[in-house]
Amino acid sequence: MKKSLVNKVLLGLMVSSNVIWGGTAVHAEEGKISEFNLDQIVVTAGRIEQSNFDSNANVNVVSRKEIEDKHYQTVSDALRSVPGVTIQNYSATGANYSADYLYINGTSHVLVLVDGMRANTNGSTFSVFQPSEISNMDNIERIEVLKGSASTLYGSDAVGGVINIITRKPNAASSSSKISAVAGSYGKRTYNFYNQGMTKAGLYWTVNAQKDKMKDYKDGHGNYTRNMIDSESYGVKIGQKFGDKADINFSYSKYKLDYGRPETSSDMMGPTIFTGGMTYGSKNNTKYAVSFNDKLNNSLSFFSRTSDLDDDTNHPATLWLMREKTWGFSDQLTYADGNHTIVGGYDYYKDAMNKYQDQYTPNMTGTVDNKAFFIEDKMKFGAFTVTPGVRLSKHSEYGNKTTASGVIAYDFNDITTMYVSYKEFFRAPYLYELYNPFYGSGKLNPEEGETKEIGLNTRIDDKTTFAAHYYQTDSDNLIGFNSDTWKYYNAGAERIKGWDVQLTKVFDKNLSVTAAYTHTYIAPTSAASNANRNGYIPKGQYDLSFNYEKSKFNGIATVKGVVDRPGNKNYENDVADSFKNIWTMDVALNYKPIKGMNIFLKANNIFDRMYTDMTYDMRQPGGIGWYSQPGRNFLVGIEYSF
């Protein structure tokens, strides 16, 4: 990013800070701030309910209203709107064999939860979690994104942050249903049903079902990319309330996908080349979960997830199979007494690769498990809040590990708070990195390190909120891939630095704007590579959202800018600047003619930009190593709630 642009951003930060320290102490009125609301209740930062303002962490929330107004088709779509989150897909949607590379704070080691329960799989490094698989957005209440290490509370993988997908739960004695149908470019078709309800006796339920289809799509140059999606998902949750805080529930969800992707040919040392055909595959994922919450603030949950992948099924010689299973349980007790809020508990999970097969690996199996006790105490001393924590883990391959954390926060007044934090982390190698007979290495050491962060949250006035954060992550024993030996190895130390600013302004009852900038820097590993993992991760990311509401109409324009992402240094001079700096814009329009009905139009990539999420080789769009994203495309739909 140019120095002049950096100076402008820093100047804006200083001006905003001057407003903060010299501003009038005015409380934020409820409902004024919608996109980045410091008064929103979040649970991910401390595993307890608290306001975003009091969480002393860098948290963004994708609300239920935002999901409805912007018509996100998958969790992957929703996460793209979160400042600082980077998603890189091999296809239009990420619904294929190895997609949805997810980065927070410059690292892909991110823990994903569903209702606080672990959703990551531990098999291939290419499929740790695929948010595009969660496509029924009517079943989601909100998505909380915690940026920054959280290993004390959540354990391994929570290096860059935690994503908590919170599903809906009825809270009133009534019932409602929603049906919707969507049609769009490239044969896009979506049919959805959702029902929820609760009896006066406290018995509640949710039921959801969805069908998705999509065909080949065009990129910004008008070239077709082979693509086929035919998926169905459905789920049910049944529970019983015993009071305001006590309940027990059971949930079941199923996701099935048949897909097609561009056919490729490759060898071990050469680039991927598209041959014009279609490679087919399928997925079949199932999840069960049981959760119990009692009046003593004790929460017990059990989950089990299986994930089956069959890729390249029309080419037996290169068939790729994965059979993964993860199960575990967690027991958490929360105790609040005066100025202390203590959260403690026990986590256990087991990851199993029951079968892994590809053209270089006849069969790979393996299991690991992790047991951990954790405790954290949030202590209030006047304007200061001090939160120490520790996690004692026992990993089946690496034995006992201890990770500690500490947060100190200071409330300047009731509208401005600042915090500093220190958090250690531990990331064990994935099963693929350990046990794959061709690529793996059983001698790998786990990645260990710490993240330091300073943050500021403030309400400038009743219509404006501002937040700024800076972090530094230092890792030892970083696990990398050696292209000479074709083995995973411990590459050494790494330092990631980054900062972000976020501002939300409500101008009047009709118009609000959210703006954010995120900066990431990772030093190059050698003179032959670019910074940020050889140009893979952008140094800068801009996020802008304009929301206009009046009577029965609602319109939202979302702009995203990815800047200074040159890709592989070997090819950088042959890559056009328009591929290194990408600006895209989406627009969603909603019209509600009668109660319960919404008619909407969504236009994606309205500037028809030609771009790719992947950066292996950006020289030849549509050719070597290039995976195009869709050009301009549209969705139209109708929803009816009753």
Phi, psi and omega in degrees: 000139182295150182298323181299322180291320177300316181298321179296318180295315179295322177297318177298322178297317181294320178297317180296320179296323178296322177296321182298309186287334182256000186282168177276140181282096180240131180289143174288126180282139183301131177090351181288318183256122185252322188276315178233085189260111181292347179267357178297145176277128178233157181237343190287323186299323183230011184060021175220160176286128176200162179287151177304321180299323184269000186284341181053049182203168179265095186237132170243148181234127168267107189279168176299320180296319179295319177301317182288317185287324184266352174054052173297135182273335179214170173298327177302315177300317182295319182292332177298337182276351184275125179304133177088352177266129179244128177237132180237120184249151171272356186210189182294324188238345187087359182273074172207210195285317183212093186217188179058049170298123191244124182234135170226134181052039173080005181229150178269359180276086185235134178266132178247131179241152168238115186055040178080000182253140187304132180241354178294150169248157186233074179229270177276148175290348182270353188221043182297317171200138179238100184295342178293343179289339176265095190251343180273091186286344177293341182271002185251130177277315178194166176234120178259132180240111177262117180262126183121155182301140179218037186291333179299315181274332190236350174084201185302148180086342181274054182275308180273338181159186183225135174247121182244112179267113186255119183277165185281149179216120180301145179228014178217153182283083179197180176217152179207157180223158177215134173235147180210155176220135183230137174229148183198189180298155175062035177070021180292127177218131177223131177234131190223145174224137178218137178219139176217156179185168177208140178273169178295337179277359176095003175284125183230164182202157166223144178224132179218149178208143182209146177233131181232141173218149176200150182241197179305149180231161177260144173268187184292348176259004179084007179276140179277140172245131180294133185196138175211129178228129175217098186232158172218143178220146177204157182198163179214143173229131179231131182213169177226125176271141177242011182155190183295327186243351185251131175196167173224138180213156177235136179228150180219135177220151183221136177226124178233135184220131164249127185225162171227141180226167181300132178291139182232159167229142183201163169234178188297330186249001186248171180283163175282135180233127179281134184254000175096351180266197182232133172256133187251155178198178180208158175228152178210104184241140180225141178221136172241148176207144174231134181226138180227129178233128181248176184290345180270016180062036173255133182233122180239130181221149177228138180219153176215130182225132172243142183223115181245132178232132170234112182240150180062041185292340178270004176227089185304330183291335181241025180301138179236121181236141171222134176232100185247149174216136175230133174215157181182181177210161182216139175232121184233134177240131178245130181230123179242128180213104179063245183266010179244136167232109185254128176241123179214162179173193184225132177241141173218135171212153180229129178251132180229129167261098184285334176198133172223127182216131169215188187292342179252351184231100181302319178194135177226132174226163178171156177220150170220154173221160183219128177244143182205140166254141179221152175207142179215138182235116177265108187249134182253125176231087183063238180278349181265144170233126180240129184229092173273154178205159178210148177230129177251112185246150172230109181263139186297335180259334190237006172072211187277135177223141177239128175237133182243161178211158177205136178230132174239124181237150178227126177268109178294324175197194184277007177236353183223129177223148178228147180220156169231146183218153175225123184221127178270157178217162180216125181232109178286149177300150175289160179304321180298319181290331181273311197252350180296122186292341182264314185256336190282168177214120181283356182263011182292140170268151177290151173285137178222153179173197180211155176238131175249138185216146171230136185218155179226128174236134181207152168256107181294317173204191186287357180235006186219130172236151182218143177216145177217143183215146173226140180219160173218125180245124178245125182240142171246155179059035180305133181269122179232181180242125180270112184286349177274315181267346184058042178227149171284144182208167176275110188276350179115209185266157177212144176234129176244131175238144179196162176207159178212156172228143180221135182222132173237132182229125173260116183277320176200191183292349182256325192239132172221153183224138173238133179226142180209149173225136179235132180238134181227136177220127174233123184299145178295149182279341179198174178292344182269003181230156176275166173295170178057053178056056178059044175076013184283324182253131181294143176287327182231146177217126178253141176225121179232139178221128179244123185240122179236128179228136175203120177055243184267005186245143175218133179225136181228129173246129182239126180243133177233132176240125175249116187236153177057059175233081189283343183079195184305129184297331180299333185246002191303320184291343181260006182257130180294146180300330181294342177268341179276333180232113189240128174239125178232158181218134175240149179227135176236130180238132181235138176225127183246091186290325180222167180299130177091349183248138175225128174249129186225157174228132176233129177245122180254143180050056188292343176275000178057046181287141172268118182201168176225148173282329185272152188232019180302312181207107184257020185283322191234090179305128180086000183240235188298124172061015186256128177240100185289146167268157183298147171282203181302131179211161189229151170229136172233143183204167176224137179233143177222124179250139182209000000 
